[in-house]
Amino acid sequence: MQARHPLASAAAVIERLSPYRRRVVFHSISGVLTVDRRPDDYVMNFPARPTEPVEPPPGLTEALGARPVEVATDHFNYLVLLESAGQVRSLSPDMAVINRPTVRA
């Protein structure tokens, strides 16, 4: 069975199916993802995905509406560094272009 949202799935397992369990482990395409129960909440540990700097793929700058300071990839997605938090807040990206497989950001 594929979990659609690991945190919700882990909470269901811990709260309903196995109340003494303190950890739920999921195996995903990205690697092992764990959810640990704490006294008042849950903590998800996402798999690490090291990145490497790359040139922006064609169309990314235009789709973002901003020129990245730096672009990196983890071979699944692109990570874009912009000048400031204000620049990020003011973005109005063209999501149709962003969602294309070659320009996923």
C-alpha positions as a printed Julia matrix, in Angstrom:
105×3 Matrix{Float64}:
  0.0    0.0     0.0
  1.38   3.4    -0.93
  1.12   6.13    1.7
 -0.21   9.37    0.25
  1.0   11.44    3.18
  3.51   9.82    5.53
  2.77  11.99    8.56
 -0.98  11.28    8.44
 -0.32   7.6     7.76
  2.13   7.37   10.67
 -0.32   9.09   13.01
 -3.03   6.6    12.0
 -0.7    3.66   12.65
  0.5    5.02   16.0
 -2.82   6.33   17.28
 -5.14   3.59   16.04
 -3.29   0.41   15.08
 -0.24   0.27   17.33
 -0.47   2.79   20.22
  2.78   1.61   21.85
  4.79   2.17   18.7
  7.17   5.15   18.79
  8.43   5.07   15.19
  7.02   4.32   11.75
  9.38   3.79    8.8
  8.44   4.32    5.16
 10.52   3.23    2.18
 10.13   5.66   -0.7
 11.76   6.37   -4.04
 13.75   9.08   -2.26
 14.92   6.77    0.5
 13.91   5.89    4.04
 11.55   8.34    5.75
 10.91   7.98    9.47
  8.2    9.47   11.68
  8.9    9.51   15.42
  6.29  10.03   18.1
  7.1   12.6    20.78
  5.0   13.42   23.85
  3.07  16.22   22.12
  3.73  15.79   18.4
  5.37  13.86   15.59
  8.7   14.49   13.87
  9.37  13.49   10.26
 12.92  12.86    9.1
 13.15  13.3     5.35
 15.8   11.52    3.29
 18.78  13.71    2.45
 19.19  14.59   -1.2
 22.58  16.14   -1.89
 22.52  18.82   -4.57
 25.04  19.98   -7.13
 25.2   23.36   -8.88
 23.92  23.46  -12.47
 23.1   26.0   -15.13
 19.41  26.95  -15.14
 17.49  24.77  -17.6
 16.01  26.58  -20.6
 12.88  28.5   -19.67
 13.33  28.41  -15.88
 14.25  32.09  -15.44
 11.32  33.19  -17.61
  8.9   30.82  -15.86
  9.94  32.12  -12.44
  9.89  35.74  -13.5
 13.17  36.23  -11.63
 16.84  35.58  -12.26
 18.22  32.98   -9.82
 21.43  33.72   -7.95
 22.15  30.0    -7.97
 20.51  26.82   -9.3
 21.18  23.28   -8.07
 19.69  19.87   -8.73
 19.26  16.7    -6.71
 18.41  14.73   -9.88
 14.71  14.88   -8.93
 14.12  18.64   -8.81
 15.79  21.99   -9.17
 16.55  24.17   -6.16
 16.66  27.91   -6.85
 18.3   30.56   -4.69
 16.95  34.09   -5.15
 18.29  37.46   -3.94
 15.93  37.89   -0.99
 12.86  36.64    0.82
 10.99  39.61   -0.63
 11.81  38.43   -4.14
 10.46  34.98   -3.27
  7.24  36.47   -1.85
  6.69  38.57   -4.96
  7.06  35.66   -7.41
  4.21  34.83   -9.71
  5.63  31.8   -11.54
  4.16  30.24  -14.65
  3.27  26.88  -13.08
  2.4   25.28  -16.44
  6.04  25.75  -17.44
  7.46  24.96  -13.98
  5.63  21.62  -13.94
  7.17  20.44  -17.21
  9.56  17.59  -16.5
 12.59  19.46  -17.84
 11.95  22.62  -15.78
 10.66  21.24  -12.47
 11.7   23.59   -9.67
